[in-house]
């Protein structure tokens, strides 16, 4: 329950606050409500480039693990401590088949099968009596994904259309370890108003001055989650930045380089990122940067600044000196600054926080469905077909007219994002072509002024 601040000057004593961290959403370990829900999905746990001839220790969803690629090229993700005497397999020896514990030589396959117990006498059946803990893995777009849920209910690995279009589309992996709970980091994706204040108005221009224009906001639920729509005026142009928030922990965004002066129609993404929980107070911001001529036609992205612990976007890590971050804080500072686990009972949500409220409701619905034995309603499962997504960055010339310009912005954002939803059944490529053709038709016909015309006629 939200704590109300009493309207009393200097009344800090009267509002001590709460320490309730809402563990149903924030706890990620085994058998916790949120942890069990998250275990029904694939999560990226490392960049493929991190794997060497040595095992890679990881902690994911509160579990200590070891990731490795054996001599035959197969990926293994296994419990860190040997099933024999508990020695850490971070000191294990990777073999042609699996990994061997250095302490007594027990060898495990990538699926956890005990391949060898060399100190046992000939004929021993011990290795057939147990199986070491292991999880399924999948390599895609330079990332290693893991599924850590029930082994008899493995979902199809979702390939989002933004990862496949346009072509060529170079994907560059990155991973940013971050010291806070996964949920407060993920909620930032559902909070589009912060791009105006944090990245321009309050902290100074961090991306471009265009972000300082206060946007008209709208939020649409989608088959995979939520679309957060921020529509701004940039002179004679309207700019919509519509960001995907995909259940449970994925998001897609446009670029940080927009100045609003050049027309652009991009039904795709510049970033696709996951927030993978490490434990209750740490997470990985991990995903891919997209390099293509549709989203970044001016080639302003910096591939050399993307990778382990770095991304070509200001304020996403603590790389700047603390004194500098105090003067111009970025996303990292605002989100980690909420504490190791944000206490939502102490919040006072406002009208611009609708996206955050929707996301929390969607997550709670998923957790409740799982607890009650129902199939998860969202995100929609697409089997082995490409998953349509809705992120778009669109800039069109729609000059202001006499009347309610806010209504023009609202109609612009709504029409474009509704079209993104309505066209999701089309094949990748054909969908984007029809999307652009329809927008050009609307632009030529002055369709984005209809709401103003209707008011005048009324």
Steps between C-alpha positions, in 0.01 A plus 500: 500500500636843407612713795350849492727787596327721756465861388712637785812713435814346651291192574756231419444343843137441404581295187763240589419298189475127438756227442261264317679390181196316357677169468228357277649714221860556605623168639648278229629188675361147463146450632430873534192625309695731271790258464273217389329728249829619354617140467235441234698714250835504320750753637839611367770423756825592320652624179640221284829691487546448875554127457862384493674170573419559868160464673302822555344535849153658495222574740155509337161513675682452830670177389878450479585352161784423262481571126742335259542378143648152483751373248225386263350852496197427715389748765459393860334687787524300820478545875827644625574248777600145418242235596775291662653723770390850404819640347433794269506405133647842422821302554377217281683385189304531176527180297394381158172390660390716790699614803708308756529596866863556600455361853414133432453488124125467471394596147167652397339537158332822391161351602625410847553130424778354716743369238779374725576432866860385459571426868217245515575131455432332167136413460379776732149620416537825696515724193167361382328579830513879480507796263675833558283814476505648149294734284422527131684766302459672165743725313357788297623841381824477695322418828468179703146440627385262773170340588486422872142380538335156508680273250171361370360844408772666289354786292608574145785748485345832385668668203373859481445649155717799589796261517442394138396825323620707328779323316783546537458545874817454700440401862770579757466346846553685828474423872484751786513356855280723717466504882123515551189285476398402146150648519592864564740485206235346274233751609709779354391376156136568590575857614537711181459838673841458666671550162395865509599576858794270578662523158441868425299738719650423843833330435592692185503374142630142503366380165362785285303818585194349329443274802426814706163554332234364734324214320137397479486154657292195417529136600366206300502139614630262233501121453851492649470773764474877481577780256608828662435790261655846530411747224682834472491800272830600339414811299291392202568135572339257740719234659367187660726284716300185572688248714419132542478360851485124449408266784659414724830694473570607140485848348578664166583864434587745227822698479628782718605708200168642381485875443162494328605686185512205260206278407532138602278191502657215696280210615801332659738561791837643593525300825353167606585433862412265782528563874622164630488467880824393663345493846261724691737798501694464175413462134647495150397754239577277205402511135597614152548828317361510147700656219298557184419781256131523599537575870838676481529633147767753601715224657542679832524179704845410633560128478838529672324628815275194536583183690571377852433786740448762230235641265501800267236685700581740780410422858443123485789407733709656777796562269493877560641649822249524784521881511414517131209259542365713784490801267351312206362165612399240244275193501747300708508762775123558507421130515778368722434806716161350593691254719588131463127422486262790439232530769185562299290552811679835541415619148234750401416416138379780274309525173814435292566168676223309325747282310674394820164414658395294196829309498468412869143382444606284205779340704271434796242346267764264361617402848142438614417294190804281562416454869145396413607257230375703203685546173677836474287738293786733409733526330335320212693188402581484127657154485795489263378791286643853508349707783354834385599801711387861497791731575507787253668834457309717254556862400267659245428853385170596660511881550300656784161646416255724680324299763600234749852392406507259794211318336702480178792345688274256680329393177837465323641270767182296532450445127856394437518255790157356425623436147805324643263277698261439213776404254666242723359209297698598189835339415812684611605746233157515339365631829754784517442594134123520547547690826701770322263514201197552724673775699588683182137476387379643829758776485398600146131496592547708817350217704689596815292821525166318511458535875538878474264521203241295684513743795459801271204346320340408830 
